[in-house]
Amino acid sequence: MCLGVPGKVVEVVEDELGIRYGKVKFGGIVKDVNLSYVPEAQVGDYVVVHVGFAISRIDPEEAMRVFKFLKESGELEELDADDVGREAD
């Protein structure tokens, strides 16, 4: 099964070719993510990420519902679970 996970954009940069990347926070982990598919994404937005690409924006309330579901189903072991509930801050 493939799963897109929501994360919060904490930084946006553009490389020399004009490709937008961002640092996206998933609980206590920050990953580099390609933002090409969501050019409207800005710092503070939540995006759904699948295999290193942000594929859509998502509102903070929906992101928190997904985090809650993933936590309850035991799918957040690799994330800092204590940080996940504070993502909307």
Z-matrix of the N, CA and C atoms (Angstrom, degrees):
N
C 1 1.436
C 2 1.529 1 108.67
N 3 1.302 2 116.90 1 139.32
C 4 1.459 3 122.57 2 176.08
C 5 1.519 4 108.65 3 -96.76
N 6 1.325 5 115.46 4 143.71
C 7 1.443 6 119.54 5 -176.69
C 8 1.518 7 110.08 6 -136.84
N 9 1.314 8 116.63 7 129.07
C 10 1.455 9 121.49 8 171.12
C 11 1.514 10 107.64 9 -95.62
N 12 1.313 11 117.03 10 134.53
C 13 1.456 12 122.01 11 -176.02
C 14 1.526 13 109.37 12 -116.12
N 15 1.340 14 117.84 13 134.62
C 16 1.461 15 119.44 14 178.46
C 17 1.526 16 111.69 15 -76.03
N 18 1.310 17 114.83 16 145.81
C 19 1.457 18 121.51 17 175.29
C 20 1.517 19 109.25 18 -148.42
N 21 1.318 20 115.70 19 162.21
C 22 1.461 21 121.66 20 -177.73
C 23 1.524 22 109.59 21 -100.32
N 24 1.327 23 116.43 22 128.07
C 25 1.458 24 121.79 23 178.45
C 26 1.527 25 108.02 24 -72.92
N 27 1.340 26 116.18 25 121.80
C 28 1.460 27 120.13 26 -179.08
C 29 1.527 28 112.34 27 -111.94
N 30 1.331 29 116.89 28 -11.51
C 31 1.466 30 121.12 29 177.55
C 32 1.523 31 108.35 30 -159.55
N 33 1.329 32 116.37 31 143.55
C 34 1.468 33 121.72 32 176.25
C 35 1.520 34 108.06 33 -128.10
N 36 1.337 35 116.04 34 131.89
C 37 1.467 36 121.81 35 177.55
C 38 1.522 37 108.52 36 -135.40
N 39 1.316 38 115.68 37 160.47
C 40 1.458 39 121.69 38 176.75
C 41 1.519 40 107.67 39 -125.06
N 42 1.336 41 117.23 40 131.68
C 43 1.459 42 119.03 41 -179.54
C 44 1.524 43 111.09 42 -82.89
N 45 1.311 44 116.89 43 -179.10
C 46 1.466 45 122.14 44 -176.25
C 47 1.524 46 113.35 45 -64.92
N 48 1.321 47 117.85 46 -16.98
C 49 1.463 48 122.02 47 176.91
C 50 1.526 49 112.43 48 -94.39
N 51 1.322 50 116.61 49 0.10
C 52 1.462 51 120.63 50 179.89
C 53 1.516 52 113.94 51 86.54
N 54 1.322 53 117.79 52 11.77
C 55 1.470 54 121.67 53 179.00
C 56 1.522 55 108.76 54 -85.89
N 57 1.353 56 115.62 55 128.30
C 58 1.461 57 121.20 56 -179.22
C 59 1.527 58 110.86 57 -87.06
N 60 1.313 59 113.80 58 131.97
C 61 1.451 60 122.49 59 175.28
C 62 1.511 61 107.96 60 -126.61
N 63 1.301 62 115.22 61 160.08
C 64 1.445 63 118.61 62 175.99
C 65 1.505 64 111.03 63 -143.93
N 66 1.300 65 114.81 64 158.09
C 67 1.456 66 121.09 65 168.33
C 68 1.524 67 104.72 66 -93.58
N 69 1.324 68 114.84 67 124.33
C 70 1.464 69 120.98 68 -176.15
C 71 1.522 70 107.81 69 -120.76
N 72 1.331 71 115.02 70 131.04
C 73 1.464 72 121.72 71 -177.41
C 74 1.517 73 110.30 72 -97.04
N 75 1.332 74 114.63 73 126.32
C 76 1.466 75 123.32 74 175.89
C 77 1.525 76 105.90 75 -117.96
N 78 1.314 77 117.21 76 95.54
C 79 1.462 78 118.23 77 -175.42
C 80 1.514 79 108.69 78 62.65
N 81 1.330 80 117.92 79 -122.65
C 82 1.454 81 122.32 80 -179.97
C 83 1.509 82 114.62 81 -92.34
N 84 1.314 83 118.70 82 6.17
C 85 1.465 84 122.79 83 -176.93
C 86 1.523 85 109.42 84 -112.17
N 87 1.341 86 116.29 85 136.04
C 88 1.459 87 121.33 86 175.76
C 89 1.523 88 107.96 87 -115.18
N 90 1.328 89 116.13 88 128.79
C 91 1.468 90 122.25 89 -178.65
C 92 1.517 91 110.01 90 -123.76
N 93 1.341 92 116.12 91 150.95
C 94 1.460 93 121.65 92 170.72
C 95 1.518 94 108.23 93 -80.30
N 96 1.338 95 116.65 94 130.77
C 97 1.458 96 122.68 95 -174.76
C 98 1.527 97 109.36 96 -132.72
N 99 1.319 98 116.72 97 138.77
C 100 1.457 99 121.93 98 175.50
C 101 1.530 100 107.95 99 -77.21
N 102 1.340 101 116.50 100 127.65
C 103 1.466 102 121.69 101 -178.21
C 104 1.529 103 112.66 102 -104.67
N 105 1.323 104 118.05 103 14.98
C 106 1.470 105 121.45 104 -176.02
C 107 1.527 106 113.45 105 -57.88
N 108 1.321 107 117.46 106 -34.44
C 109 1.467 108 120.10 107 -176.99
C 110 1.524 109 113.37 108 -81.85
N 111 1.336 110 116.76 109 -11.48
C 112 1.470 111 121.43 110 178.04
C 113 1.531 112 108.99 111 -130.81
N 114 1.322 113 116.99 112 69.25
C 115 1.467 114 119.69 113 -176.04
C 116 1.526 115 113.53 114 -62.27
N 117 1.316 116 117.64 115 -17.94
C 118 1.460 117 121.20 116 179.83
C 119 1.533 118 112.72 117 -82.84
N 120 1.328 119 118.15 118 -9.16
C 121 1.466 120 121.64 119 -177.16
C 122 1.522 121 110.86 120 -65.27
N 123 1.327 122 115.18 121 135.18
C 124 1.463 123 122.79 122 -179.59
C 125 1.527 124 109.35 123 -129.37
N 126 1.324 125 116.06 124 167.10
C 127 1.454 126 121.15 125 175.85
C 128 1.530 127 108.42 126 -55.65
N 129 1.328 128 115.35 127 133.56
C 130 1.463 129 121.37 128 -179.19
C 131 1.517 130 113.21 129 98.67
N 132 1.338 131 117.57 130 -19.49
C 133 1.463 132 121.09 131 178.20
C 134 1.528 133 110.05 132 -75.94
N 135 1.322 134 115.16 133 154.62
C 136 1.461 135 121.27 134 170.44
C 137 1.510 136 107.86 135 -100.88
N 138 1.342 137 115.59 136 139.14
C 139 1.457 138 121.52 137 178.51
C 140 1.519 139 108.47 138 -130.43
N 141 1.335 140 115.85 139 152.23
C 142 1.457 141 121.25 140 173.59
C 143 1.520 142 106.45 141 -93.39
N 144 1.335 143 116.07 142 125.71
C 145 1.462 144 121.74 143 -175.45
C 146 1.522 145 109.94 144 -113.43
N 147 1.323 146 114.32 145 133.47
C 148 1.468 147 121.97 146 176.70
C 149 1.519 148 107.28 147 -134.06
N 150 1.322 149 116.93 148 123.76
C 151 1.468 150 125.50 149 -179.57
C 152 1.529 151 113.39 150 43.81
N 153 1.331 152 116.36 151 46.78
C 154 1.452 153 121.46 152 174.14
C 155 1.509 154 116.70 153 85.58
N 156 1.330 155 117.35 154 1.69
C 157 1.467 156 122.07 155 178.80
C 158 1.518 157 109.63 156 -119.09
N 159 1.325 158 116.83 157 131.08
C 160 1.464 159 120.26 158 170.64
C 161 1.522 160 106.42 159 -74.88
N 162 1.331 161 116.84 160 125.46
C 163 1.467 162 120.23 161 -174.99
C 164 1.520 163 113.18 162 -108.16
N 165 1.339 164 117.39 163 -13.57
C 166 1.467 165 120.14 164 175.86
C 167 1.519 166 109.11 165 -168.60
N 168 1.329 167 115.16 166 160.87
C 169 1.464 168 120.71 167 171.31
C 170 1.516 169 107.75 168 -89.11
N 171 1.308 170 115.36 169 155.90
C 172 1.459 171 121.17 170 -179.18
C 173 1.530 172 107.15 171 -143.93
N 174 1.338 173 117.33 172 145.60
C 175 1.459 174 118.61 173 -179.85
C 176 1.534 175 109.65 174 -76.56
N 177 1.337 176 117.16 175 154.52
C 178 1.467 177 121.28 176 -175.66
C 179 1.527 178 114.14 177 -57.12
N 180 1.328 179 117.29 178 -37.34
C 181 1.465 180 119.88 179 -179.72
C 182 1.529 181 111.10 180 -64.52
N 183 1.314 182 116.66 181 -42.04
C 184 1.467 183 120.17 182 177.81
C 185 1.521 184 110.50 183 -66.06
N 186 1.325 185 117.44 184 -39.81
C 187 1.470 186 120.86 185 177.68
C 188 1.528 187 109.93 186 -59.05
N 189 1.342 188 117.11 187 -43.46
C 190 1.464 189 120.64 188 179.80
C 191 1.529 190 111.43 189 -65.22
N 192 1.340 191 117.30 190 -36.51
C 193 1.474 192 120.36 191 176.49
C 194 1.522 193 110.38 192 -63.72
N 195 1.321 194 117.34 193 -41.00
C 196 1.464 195 120.90 194 179.42
C 197 1.527 196 109.80 195 -66.64
N 198 1.357 197 117.68 196 -45.08
C 199 1.458 198 120.44 197 177.70
C 200 1.531 199 110.67 198 -57.89
N 201 1.333 200 116.52 199 -43.40
C 202 1.464 201 120.27 200 179.91
C 203 1.531 202 110.59 201 -61.49
N 204 1.330 203 116.58 202 -45.11
C 205 1.463 204 120.81 203 178.90
C 206 1.530 205 110.84 204 -61.19
N 207 1.340 206 116.65 205 -46.54
C 208 1.463 207 120.13 206 -179.05
C 209 1.525 208 111.31 207 -63.45
N 210 1.331 209 116.41 208 -38.79
C 211 1.466 210 120.05 209 178.22
C 212 1.520 211 110.67 210 -64.54
N 213 1.338 212 116.78 211 -45.59
C 214 1.469 213 120.99 212 -179.33
C 215 1.523 214 111.78 213 -64.96
N 216 1.334 215 116.87 214 -30.50
C 217 1.467 216 119.57 215 -179.24
C 218 1.527 217 112.67 216 -89.98
N 219 1.347 218 116.89 217 3.38
C 220 1.450 219 120.60 218 175.99
C 221 1.524 220 114.54 219 77.54
N 222 1.305 221 117.19 220 21.18
C 223 1.462 222 121.12 221 -176.96
C 224 1.521 223 113.53 222 -96.26
N 225 1.332 224 118.58 223 9.28
C 226 1.466 225 120.59 224 -176.49
C 227 1.527 226 113.32 225 -111.19
N 228 1.315 227 118.45 226 20.06
C 229 1.457 228 120.17 227 -176.67
C 230 1.523 229 112.68 228 -56.57
N 231 1.330 230 118.17 229 -37.54
C 232 1.465 231 118.92 230 -176.51
C 233 1.525 232 113.02 231 -82.02
N 234 1.322 233 117.78 232 -9.84
C 235 1.461 234 120.87 233 175.70
C 236 1.516 235 108.86 234 -95.06
N 237 1.318 236 116.65 235 158.28
C 238 1.455 237 121.15 236 173.99
C 239 1.528 238 106.77 237 -77.60
N 240 1.310 239 117.53 238 95.81
C 241 1.461 240 122.75 239 -172.90
C 242 1.521 241 112.30 240 -58.09
N 243 1.332 242 118.47 241 -29.17
C 244 1.463 243 119.88 242 179.15
C 245 1.517 244 111.72 243 -67.87
N 246 1.329 245 118.42 244 -28.84
C 247 1.462 246 122.81 245 179.27
C 248 1.534 247 112.64 246 -79.13
N 249 1.301 248 117.77 247 -27.17
C 250 1.453 249 121.28 248 -173.23
C 251 1.515 250 112.74 249 -58.70
N 252 1.310 251 118.44 250 -42.72
C 253 1.451 252 122.16 251 -179.21
C 254 1.515 253 113.56 252 -67.81
N 255 1.325 254 117.03 253 -17.61
C 256 1.458 255 121.40 254 -179.02
C 257 1.517 256 112.37 255 -98.90
N 258 1.305 257 119.13 256 5.43
C 259 1.463 258 123.16 257 -175.44
C 260 1.522 259 113.24 258 -58.23
N 261 1.314 260 118.92 259 -31.88
C 262 1.463 261 121.26 260 -176.77
C 263 1.520 262 112.30 261 -71.65
N 264 1.342 263 117.57 262 -14.37
C 265 1.473 264 120.61 263 -179.61
C 266 1.514 265 112.18 264 -68.26
